[in-house]
Amino acid sequence: MSEPMDPMTPQPAAEPAPRPAPAPYAAGTGTSPVLPGRETLDKMTYRERLALKHSDPEGYKRMRGV
């Protein structure tokens, strides 16, 4: 049987958990430059439009022309 741990004895620090990779739609793929205008919005993939809508709702509305 092992000896009980003394709460006053320093313990080794736990290693931090690795950070998960960001979701692919959050980063975008960079297929289209973000310039204002409907043409740019039309060139974006669905994931890029979704990321833009969540990160900059006002900019998304301007690009849609709403």
C-alpha positions in Angstrom: 0.0 0.0 0.0 1.4 3.5 -0.8 1.8 6.3 1.6 -0.9 9.0 1.7 -0.1 12.2 -0.1 0.8 15.1 2.0 -1.2 18.2 0.9 1.7 20.5 1.7 4.1 18.7 -0.6 4.4 20.4 -4.0 2.9 18.4 -6.8 4.0 18.4 -10.5 2.1 20.9 -12.6 -0.4 19.4 -15.0 0.2 20.0 -18.6 -2.3 22.3 -20.3 -4.7 20.7 -22.6 -4.0 21.3 -26.3 -6.3 23.9 -28.0 -8.6 22.5 -30.6 -8.2 23.7 -34.1 -10.7 26.4 -35.2 -13.7 25.2 -37.2 -13.0 25.5 -40.9 -15.9 27.8 -41.5 -14.6 30.2 -38.9 -11.4 30.9 -40.6 -12.7 31.0 -44.2 -10.7 29.7 -47.1 -9.7 33.0 -48.6 -11.1 32.3 -52.0 -12.4 35.8 -52.4 -11.2 39.2 -51.2 -13.5 41.0 -48.8 -14.5 44.0 -50.8 -17.9 45.6 -50.4 -20.3 44.6 -53.1 -22.7 41.9 -54.2 -20.2 40.4 -56.7 -17.8 39.6 -53.9 -20.5 38.0 -51.8 -21.6 35.9 -54.8 -18.0 34.6 -55.2 -17.7 33.5 -51.5 -18.4 29.9 -50.5 -21.3 29.2 -48.2 -18.9 28.8 -45.2 -17.2 32.2 -46.0 -20.6 33.9 -46.1 -21.7 32.2 -42.9 -18.5 33.3 -41.1 -18.9 36.9 -42.4 -22.5 37.0 -41.3 -21.5 35.9 -37.7 -18.4 38.0 -37.4 -19.8 41.2 -39.1 -23.6 41.2 -39.4 -23.7 44.9 -40.5 -21.0 44.3 -43.2 -22.9 41.3 -44.4 -26.1 43.3 -44.8 -24.2 46.1 -46.7 -22.7 43.5 -49.1 -26.2 41.9 -49.7 -27.5 45.4 -50.5 -30.2 45.2 -47.8 
